[in-house]
Amino acid sequence: MKKNPNIISRRFFIKKLSLASAGVCVLPQILPNHVVGATSANSKLNIGLLACGGRTRQLLPSILGAGENVVALCDVSSSRINQLKKEAAAKQGAAGAALGKATIYEDYRELLTKEKSVDAVVVASGQRWHVPMSKAGLQAGKHVFCEKPVAHSVAEAREIREIARKSKLVTQVGTQGGSTATFRRSMELIQAGVLGDIREVHCWINRSFPTSAPIDMNADPLPEGLNWDFWCGPSPLLPFKNYYLGGCLAWGRWLAFGDGHLADMGAHAINLPWRALKLGAPSHIVVTIPEPLKDSYPSASTFRWDFAARGNFVPATVYWHDGKKAGPPEEMGNELVSTYGKVPTNGVLFAGAKGILCSDAWGVGGVIKLKGEDKCRGVLDHEAGKSVPTSLPKAPKNHMQEWLDACKGGAPTFQGFAESADIAEVAMVGIVALRHGKPIDWDTKTLKAIGEPGADPLIHLPQRTKWL
């Protein structure tokens, strides 16, 4: 690939001239942004895309629309790379057509080793790959944007959290609801005590999978150009089935590769209560499902996490519900009918001593109804919030832009790995309880289910190291 040279900053150039005037011979240098520290708002980032499937195609317009350079593409399926390039050229004009010049890789490790000009990478692969690719990107000195959820096990969540805490690189997780004004205002109003003490939160979406099933050991013919072994990566090498390639609600149904609706939408929904109530780690987890668990996520589920009192917050219980009939308890749901006409198909509902706050499952569009009020009003204009000062950073233009700006020296991202990994721990401990088949008491300091040594393999999932 012919690299686009990065322009050296004026300050850097003047410094070199001053050295030359002092008798020091200085040769011209063309270096990548992250080497010379060219992270000004006017510079362009060189970005590598680690996976080229449907989610990357959704993120790409925000990257190209911001004027950044996508210089490398990586995927284990050549057809997905071609599809991404074709779609970008058709929909993103000259910027999309420029993807045709990007260097192509099948192996993300090779991209990170060879593409010295790359400043940042976008990880939009399957959940099983999120930590391995993000970890490799950070260790290679690249800023990282990773799709949610950030981890596929509790141990992975802890590992990437510690790496992120020690790193000076910029990270962001794809929970885009957190980059909206209503999400951040909901946080502020809850923390200001507008709802009073909150002891119960219900999160839900009425999506449903078929009944939990065993893995089909009869392989389908492999598509041309797909490295299936690499696709499975750190997960077990299963017989290929066409339906695994259908996106996050296809492979994500199978526990070898993902964690069902809890990982897909729970990563969004739990975000708001975890941040607003400063929940930390749960102490007790109970999971209820309507059928025996086999190798795939069940047709419906209810997860319950109990959290101890912390700071000014009372003990709280958070629920996640999915399935065709998913929703909050009937009495709580009835509180929403006067506003929505029915109970929404997805949402996050805080039950406070003074009233309720409800958003969608992304934490967006929050509304409040205090005791004695007939209908909910938006968190941005409810009278009860008028005296609550703004304390959080202003919502960015869009979620991707916040990360891009931070990579160039702007304000820190709101949802970096250090925070999002703790949220992932909540969900993944729930998956441990689901797969272990009994309630667990959780010790976050030791990463142990207290008195349940049989849960250890579910906390530290075994990984194939061939592709790591």
N, C-alpha and C positions, 0 to 999 in steps of 0.2 A: 504493500500500500504506500502511496505517496503521502507523506505526512504533511499536515498544514503547520508551518513554522509558527511558533508563538512569539508575539512581539514582546521584546524586553521592555520593562517599565522605564519611564523617563528617569526616575530616581536611580535605578540600577545603571542606566547608561551614563548618567552624569558622574556616578561614583567611579566607573571605569575610566572615564576621561580624566578625572582628577588623579587617579593612580598613574595613568600614562604620563601626565604632565610632571609627575614626580620621578620619572625615569623608569617606571615599571612597565614592562611590555605586556600588554593585555590583548589576547586574541578574541575575535568576535565569538559569541556563544549563542546557540539556539537550544533552549532547554524547555522541558515540559512545565506547565503551570505550577505543579506541586513542588518542583525543584526550586524555581526562582521565587516562589511565594506570590505569584501573580494571581491573587485571588480578589482583585478589584471588581467592583460591580460591572465594569465595562469589558472585562475579559470574557472569553468564551471557554467553557469547559470542554475537554475531550472526554467523551463518555463511552463506556463499553456496556453492551446489553447482554446479561447472562441469562439467556432464555429468550425465545422469540415467539411465544405462543400468544393466546388471546389477551391475557392481562397486559403483556408488553405492548401489544397493539393499541390498547386503551390508554396506556401511559405515554406512548410516543408523541402524540400531538402536543402535549404540554412541554415536552423536552425540546422538540423542534420549534414550537411556537415561541419558546424563550430564546431561540437563536443559538442553542448549543450545538456542538459538533458530535455526532455519533460516528465514531471512528472504527468500532469493532463490534461484530455480532457473533454470538455463540449459541449453539443449540445442538442437541444430539440428533435432531431431525432436519435434514437438508430441506425438506418440503416446507417446514415452518419458517425457515430463514427466507426462502424464496417468496412465501406468501406475505411475510412482513415487508419485504422490499417492494413487492408489487403493489401492495395496498398503500404504502407510504408514498410511492411515486404518483399514484392516482389521486390521493387525497391531500397530500401535504406540499404540493408544488415543487419548487426547486429544492427546498430543504429535504423533502422526501426522496426526490430523485438522487440526491447526494448519497443516500444510503447504499447506492449501487457501487460506490467506491470504498465502502467499509471493508476491512479485512474480516474474513470468515474463519471461524474456529468451531470445532466440535468439542474441544476440551477447554473448559474454563481456566484450568491451571496453565495451559499454554498461553492463553490470552493474557493472563496476569503477569506471566514471566516475560513475554515478548513485547507487549504493548507498553513501552516505557512512557509514552506520551499521555496515556490515559490518566486522568485526574480522579474519575469517579465511576462507579459501576452501579447498575440497576439490576437487582436480583428479583425476577418475577417468575421463577421456576416453581415446581411443586413444593409443598410444605417440607418434605423430607430433605430438600436441598437448601433451605433458607439459612440455617446456621453454617453448614460447611462452606457455602459460597460466600456468605457475609464474612465469616472468619478469615477465609483466604484473601478476600478483598482488603480487609483492614490490615492484615499482616503484610500485604503487598504495598501498603501505603496509600490506598485509595479510599475516598469517601464512599459511603454505601447507602443506597436506598433499597430497602427490602420490603417485599409484600408481606402482608399479615397472613397467619400469625408468625411471629419471628422464630418460633421453635416448634419442634415435633416431640419433645420430651422435656421433663422438668430439668434434667441434667443439662440439656442443651441450653435451656433458658438461662440457667445460672452461669454457664460458661460464656455465652455471648454478652451477658450483662457485665461480667468482670472484665472482659476484653474491652468493651466499650467504655467502661469507667476509667480505664487506664490510658485510653487512646485520646489523642487530640484531634482525630479525624471526625468528620461530620456524619451522623447517621440519622435515618428517618425510617419509620415503619408506615406501611400503607393503610393506616386507619384514618382516612381522609376526613371523617366527621369532625375530628379534633381540630381541624383547621378552619372551622366555621365560627362565625360570631355567636350563633345561638348555643353551640357547645360550650364555648368559653364563658358566656354569660350565665349559663346554667350552673357551671362550676362556682362562679362568684356568688350567685344568690344562695346556693346550698350552703356554701362555707360561711356566708354571712348570717346564717340562721333564719332565713326567710321562712323556711318550712318547719322550723323547730327541730327537735331530735328526730332523726331518721333511723328506724330500726329494721326496715324491710324494703327491699328493692326487687322488682320483678322485670326480667328481660326475656323477650320471646320473639319467635318468628314461626309462622304456620307452615313452614316447609316440611316435607316428609320424604324419607327414603322407603324403599321396600323393606319388608321384614329382614332382620339380620340373617346373613347367609354365610355359608362356608366358601372358601376360595375355589373357583373352578380350575381344576388342574389340567383341563384339556385346552391346549394352546391353539390360538388362531394363527393363520399365516402372517408373518411379519411384513409390514409395509416396507417398500424399497426405501433405502436411505435412512432408516431408523436404527440407531444403536440402542437396542432394548436393554442390554446389560448396563450401559451407562445411564439410561433413563431411570432404571430402578435405583442405581447409585448406592447410597448407604443402606437402603432398605433391602429386604430379602429379594432375591431374584425369582420372581414368580413367572409362571407360564404366561405368555403374552395374550391379552384379550383386547379386542378392538375398543371395548367400552372404557378402558383405562385412559384413553386419549381424549375423552370428551370434556375435559376441563375440570375445575376444582370440585364440582358437584358429581363428577364421575369417578376419578381416582380418589377424591377426598372421602368417598363413602367407605373405602377399604382401609382398615386400621393399619395396615402395613405401610401405607403411603400418606395418610392424613388422619384427621380426627373429626370428620363429619361436620354437622351444622355448628357444633360448638366452636370448632376452629374457624369455620368460614364466616359466620355471622356473630358468634359469641365474642370473637376478637374485637369486633366493633362495639357490641352492646356493653360488654363489661368495662370498656374503656372509660365511659363517663362515670359510673358509680365508683370505680376504683380511684379515679383521680379526684372526683368531687368530695368523696368521703375519706380520702387518704387511708384506704383500707389496709394496705400492706398484705401480708400473707394470711391465708385462712387457717383456722385451728381445727376445724372439723368439716368433713365433706360426706354428703349422702347423695346417692344417685338412684333414681327410680326409672325402670324401663318396662315395657309391656310384654317382653318376650325374652327367651334366653339369648345371651350375647354369643355370637359366633365370630366370624372374621370381618364383619362389616358393622358400621354404625347402625343402631337400632332405628325402628320406624318412628319412634317418639322417645323423648327423654325429659326428665326434670333433674337438674343438678342443683344442689343446695350447698352453699358455702357459709359457714359461720365465722365471723370475725370478732375478735376481742375488742374491748374499748381501747381507744387510742387518742391521746391528747384530749381535745375538747369533744370528741365524738363518742357516743354511746355504742355498746355492742350492736352489731348489725348482721343481718342475714340477707344474702343475695341469691336469687334464683335465676336459672336459665331454663326456659321451656322451648321445645321444638316439637313438631308433629302437626298433623292436620287440625287438631283442636287446641293448639298451643295458645296460651294467653295468661293474663294475671288471674288471680282468684275472682270469682264472679262478682263479689261485693265491690272489689276494687275496680274491676272492669266497668261496672255500672256507673262509676264516677266519670267515665270518659264519654258515655253515650250522648249526653247533652251537647258536647262539643263536636264530636266526630260523627254522630249519627249511629255509630256502632263501635265495638271494640276494634281498634286498628289491627291489621294482620301482623304487624311487628311493632316493637316498642321497648322503651325502658321507662318504668314507672316507679318513682320514689314516693313512699308513703310516710309523710311526716306528721308530727303532732299538730302542726298548724295547717296542713294542707298537702296537696300532691303536686308533683312536677312530672310531666310526661314528654318524652321525645320519641323520635323513631329509633330503630335499632342501631342507627349510626350515631346516635346522640345528637341529632340535628333537629331543629324546629321545635325546641322545647316550649311548653306551655305550662302555666301555673293556675291552680284553682285553690284558693284558701277556704277555710271553713266558712260556711254560710254563703259562698258565691255559687251562682248557678252554672256558669260556664268558665272554661279555661281562657286565659289570655296569654299572649306571647311573652317569653322571658325578656324580650327587648323593650317591652312597653308596659308591663304590669306595674301598677302604682306602688306595689310593695317593694319593688326594686329600685325606685327612683333615688333613694338615699344611699344605695349601695355603690361605693366607688368602684371604678374599673381598676383591677389589679393585675390582670393577665395581659400578655402581649396582644396587640391588635391582630385580628385574623388576617392571614395573608391573602394575596390574589387567588392562589390555589395551593393545594397541598404540595405538589411537586415544586412549585416556585419557591416555597419556603425552604426546601432542602437546597435547591440550586443557589439561592441567595446566600444561605449559610456557608455553602462550599466556597463562595467568593468572599468570605469574611464578614457576611451580614450577621444578623441576630441569630442566636442558637435556635435549632429546631425545637418544636414543642413536644415532639414525640420521638425522641431518639431511642436507641436500643436500651440505654440504662433504665429508662422508665418502662418501656414496652416489654422488656424481658420479665419484669416483675408481674405485669398483667398476664403474660403468657404462662407464668408459673401457676397462677390461679387456675387457668383453664386446664393446663396439663396435669395438675394434681387431680382435677375432676376426672380426667381420662384415666388416671391411675385407679381411682375408686371405681370407675365404670368397668374397667377390665379386670380388676381384682375381685369384683363381685360382692364387695361388702363396704360399709362405711369405714372411713379411716380418720384417725387423729393425726394431724400433720405437724412435723417439727421442721420448720424452714431452715434453721441453723445447721442441722445435720443432713438435710434432704432425706428424711426418713419418715415412713408411715409407722407411728409408734406401735410397737408390739406386733408388727406385720412384716417380718422379713421376706415373706413371699412376694411382697410388692416391689422389692428392690429391682428386679429385672425390668419392671415397667417404669421405674423412675430413671434408670440408666439404660435406655434401649440399646441392645447390641447393634452395631453398625458394621457393614462390610467396608473395609478400608481400601479396596481396590481402586476406587475413584476419588478418594479423599487426598 
